[in-house]
Amino acid sequence: MLLLQKAKLIQFSMKVLVINGSPHLNGCTARGLKEVEDTLRGHGIEIKHIDVANKDVRGCIACGFCRNNGKCVFNDVVNEAASELADADGLLVGTPVYYAGANGQLLAFLDRLFYSTATTIDKTMKVGAAVVSSRRAGSTSAFDEINKYFTISAMPIASSTYWNEVHGFTAEDVEADREGLQTMRNLGNNMAYLIRAIGVARRNSPIPTQERQFFTSFHEG
């Protein structure tokens, strides 16, 4: 019976969308993400990798186009990623650290991705994870920035045995960060486990319904 259950788990079709927010496509952030990606692939999870910081991405202009049309008014990598996110089981976002924060271009991308799909893609129980790279400091505040996108969208966050970060100035430096790469592998294993566990739960019961009817605003008088 146990072997049969394990076989059923392996048969799950699972996919993680990976977003690299670094303009250095083979740099520190990419090296950290690769360690997670390879671990996820080892669990039979399909990976869709998109680099965003080498593309022309502008911020949200609050035009409201997405509310009526189900996609962003700027037909760029954001809409490409949205189509991949729709059938993904998890979202892995990597960023370098700039002034103790995430890459501004990546944040513009995430603002538009999450806002434009707020009513078209149910992100409930899609597993989210952030990976940050820094030379020395500022990584935890960038880590916190990315995680906020997940927590506002009913997405469980995959954790590791340290904050999800690698350190170095070059990819070769990250290669020498044995603890950082260990953290990435643990993250990949934990993310895969969460995705699989949620997949099993979906077979037995629907995902939790999120209440959306109340929108509190406070006015004087």
Disulfide bonds with the S-S distance in Angstrom:
none
